[in-house]
Amino acid sequence: MPAADFTAMANLRTSLIRKALRYAVFAADTTADAVESPFDEAGILQALPAEYVPVGYTTTDGVTFSGDLSTSDVESGQASAPTRSDVETDTQSAQWVPQETNAAAVALYENLPLSGAGSLPALGTATWTWSRPKTPPTLYRRLVFIAEDLNKESGQPLYIVRHFPSALRTGREDEQWTRTAEIARGVTYQAYVDDAAGTDSITWIDGPGWRDYAPVTP
């Protein structure tokens, strides 16, 4: 075998270190269409369906995607390591803390519909009012998370888009009223398999900045 050139073999590229320089969270009821592709054939980011509403500003902690992975092991008397392992659960959730008091942030926190009966009226058009029902409804949502980064060589944007076609609120943080900080409504949503999509999560990476160093070949 030929001698190795470690620099070439390691193929270290700082241009592939990604950051979410800007990001946004969008939510819709499950009556909205799931997102099939957020990009056109040229890799240009496309508008979401009108039913998806933005959550707005969040705290500097951003969005945290967490996973819960567990396996079931078979141990044998003739081996010191498991001789078989099977995945028992593999779930994904997203947690973020909105800072705005807008319809999406309140609805996701208070478990209200985002549209139709029971949803909040347009901001400034009427009093917002809601009450906690005796039996809380089980409201699934569609969630879209979009992060924007830049190709540092060309300055062109690239995007990481993650879609939960079916998500359920599984946790919420305390809502605190104080003069020293904004009223924040932190929530956690777990992704569930959507029958039509056949998955609990879809992720895309594309954009002009992505294709600058990953060109599409004919």
WONOR-V341597 format. One record per residue. PHI is phi in whole degrees, 0 to 359 (999 if undefined). OMEGA is omega as a letter, one per 20 degrees, with the letter a starting at -180 (* if undefined). Layout:
BEGIN
phi:PHI omega:OMEGA
phi:PHI omega:OMEGA
END
This chain:
BEGIN
phi:999 omega:a
phi:288 omega:r
phi:295 omega:a
phi:272 omega:r
phi:264 omega:a
phi:300 omega:a
phi:300 omega:r
phi:290 omega:a
phi:292 omega:a
phi:288 omega:r
phi:51 omega:a
phi:280 omega:a
phi:227 omega:r
phi:295 omega:a
phi:293 omega:r
phi:259 omega:r
phi:275 omega:a
phi:264 omega:r
phi:223 omega:r
phi:269 omega:a
phi:295 omega:r
phi:221 omega:r
phi:207 omega:a
phi:210 omega:r
phi:243 omega:r
phi:232 omega:a
phi:222 omega:r
phi:211 omega:r
phi:288 omega:a
phi:287 omega:r
phi:286 omega:r
phi:284 omega:r
phi:291 omega:r
phi:290 omega:r
phi:278 omega:a
phi:270 omega:r
phi:201 omega:a
phi:275 omega:a
phi:234 omega:r
phi:272 omega:a
phi:295 omega:r
phi:271 omega:a
phi:84 omega:a
phi:272 omega:a
phi:297 omega:a
phi:255 omega:r
phi:293 omega:r
phi:282 omega:r
phi:307 omega:a
phi:300 omega:a
phi:289 omega:a
phi:278 omega:a
phi:250 omega:a
phi:281 omega:r
phi:280 omega:r
phi:88 omega:a
phi:298 omega:r
phi:233 omega:r
phi:292 omega:a
phi:291 omega:r
phi:290 omega:r
phi:70 omega:r
phi:251 omega:r
phi:250 omega:r
phi:262 omega:a
phi:243 omega:r
phi:233 omega:r
phi:237 omega:a
phi:245 omega:r
phi:225 omega:a
phi:232 omega:r
phi:248 omega:a
phi:258 omega:r
phi:253 omega:r
phi:254 omega:a
phi:235 omega:a
phi:293 omega:a
phi:263 omega:a
phi:219 omega:r
phi:270 omega:r
phi:244 omega:r
phi:306 omega:r
phi:266 omega:r
phi:201 omega:r
phi:223 omega:r
phi:231 omega:r
phi:289 omega:r
phi:267 omega:r
phi:221 omega:r
phi:210 omega:a
phi:248 omega:a
phi:226 omega:r
phi:221 omega:r
phi:230 omega:a
phi:230 omega:r
phi:205 omega:a
phi:235 omega:r
phi:293 omega:r
phi:253 omega:a
phi:274 omega:r
phi:262 omega:r
phi:240 omega:a
phi:299 omega:a
phi:292 omega:a
phi:298 omega:a
phi:291 omega:a
phi:296 omega:a
phi:292 omega:a
phi:282 omega:a
phi:268 omega:r
phi:65 omega:r
phi:253 omega:r
phi:297 omega:r
phi:272 omega:r
phi:208 omega:r
phi:77 omega:a
phi:299 omega:r
phi:88 omega:r
phi:278 omega:a
phi:283 omega:r
phi:290 omega:r
phi:305 omega:a
phi:305 omega:r
phi:87 omega:a
phi:267 omega:a
phi:197 omega:r
phi:294 omega:r
phi:273 omega:r
phi:213 omega:r
phi:205 omega:r
phi:223 omega:a
phi:279 omega:r
phi:287 omega:r
phi:297 omega:r
phi:242 omega:a
phi:298 omega:r
phi:286 omega:r
phi:264 omega:a
phi:251 omega:r
phi:276 omega:a
phi:233 omega:r
phi:252 omega:a
phi:238 omega:r
phi:229 omega:r
phi:241 omega:a
phi:235 omega:r
phi:245 omega:r
phi:247 omega:r
phi:232 omega:r
phi:234 omega:r
phi:289 omega:a
phi:291 omega:r
phi:275 omega:a
phi:261 omega:a
phi:78 omega:a
phi:280 omega:a
phi:282 omega:r
phi:224 omega:a
phi:230 omega:r
phi:246 omega:a
phi:241 omega:r
phi:236 omega:a
phi:236 omega:r
phi:259 omega:a
phi:291 omega:r
phi:212 omega:a
phi:221 omega:a
phi:232 omega:r
phi:294 omega:r
phi:240 omega:r
phi:189 omega:r
phi:212 omega:a
phi:273 omega:r
phi:294 omega:r
phi:264 omega:a
phi:245 omega:r
phi:256 omega:a
phi:205 omega:a
phi:285 omega:a
phi:263 omega:a
phi:206 omega:r
phi:289 omega:r
phi:282 omega:a
phi:246 omega:a
phi:229 omega:a
phi:288 omega:a
phi:224 omega:r
phi:234 omega:r
phi:238 omega:r
phi:262 omega:r
phi:277 omega:r
phi:235 omega:a
phi:295 omega:r
phi:267 omega:a
phi:300 omega:a
phi:292 omega:a
phi:284 omega:a
phi:74 omega:a
phi:203 omega:r
phi:259 omega:a
phi:198 omega:r
phi:231 omega:r
phi:232 omega:r
phi:235 omega:r
phi:228 omega:a
phi:195 omega:a
phi:127 omega:r
phi:304 omega:a
phi:291 omega:r
phi:287 omega:a
phi:281 omega:r
phi:298 omega:a
phi:239 omega:r
phi:225 omega:a
phi:294 omega:r
phi:277 omega:r
phi:265 omega:a
phi:290 omega:*
END
